[in-house]
Amino acid sequence: MTDNTSRPRPLRLTASIVGGLLALVSGLVGSGLITDVQGSATTGAINAAVALLAAFGVAVVGERRVTPVADPRDSAGQSLLPLSRNDIH
């Protein structure tokens, strides 16, 4: 069996941070240190930040894995050329 204890787990870390922040806000509202309105605003800001980061993260990661149609190139930067009928066996 493989030892996965040193394996990076970015999704688990992110979920833990976001969950911790949301739990903290709920705790502050419950204890009366901040109002319901302030808690809702803070929770909304956290959720908006997570959604924004997720959208840009998907775009950045996906962009590296997609071949552009206008100027396709391989990973070495060489132009990709279409096959001619003579190249097809």
N, C-alpha and C positions, 0 to 999 in steps of 0.2 A: 504494500500500500504506500502511496506517496504522501510525504509530509507537506501539508499545505499551510503550516503555521506562519511561514515567512512570506506567503503569497500576498501581493497587494490586493486590497479589497476596496476600491474607490467608491463603489455604490453603497456598501455597508457603512463606510465612514461618512459619506454625505447624508445618508438617511439618519444616522445617529446624531449628526450635528443639527440637522433640520428638526428632527424629533425633539431633541434636547431644548432647542430654542423655543419651539412651540409649547413644550411642557413648562418651561420657565415662565413664559408669558401667561399661561393659564394659572400657574401658581401665584404670580404677582397679582392677577385679577382676583383670584380666590382669597388672597390674604388682605386685599383692600389697598395695596400699595399703589396700584394704578386702577383707573376706572374701566368699566366694560367697553366704553368707546375707545379708550386708549389701547386696550388689549386687542380689540377688533382691528384697529388701524395698524398696530404692530404686526399682527398675524397676517393681515392683507399684504403688508410690505414684504414680509418674509416669503410668502407664497408667490408674489410678483417677481421677486429676485430669483427664486428657484426656477420659475417658468422661463424667465429671460435667459438665465444661464443655460438651462436645458436646451432651449431653441438654438442658441448660438453654438453650444457644444455639438449638437446634432449636425449643424451646418458645417462646422470646421472638420469634424471627423468624417462626415460623408463626402465632403469636397475632395479629400485626398484619395478617395476610393472610386471616383467617377472619372471616366474618360470624357473630356470635352468633345463636342461634336465639331466645333469650328476649327480647332487645331489639335487633333489627337496626337499624343506622343506616348512612347513607352516610358518605363521608369528611369531609363538612361537619358531621356530627353530627345531621342531619335523620332523623327516623324513617322507616323503609321501610314502606310500607303495601301490602298485597296488592291486586292488581287486582280490580275487580269485573267481572261479566260484561259490563257496559255499556262498559268500557274496552277490551275485546278487539274488534278490527276483523275 
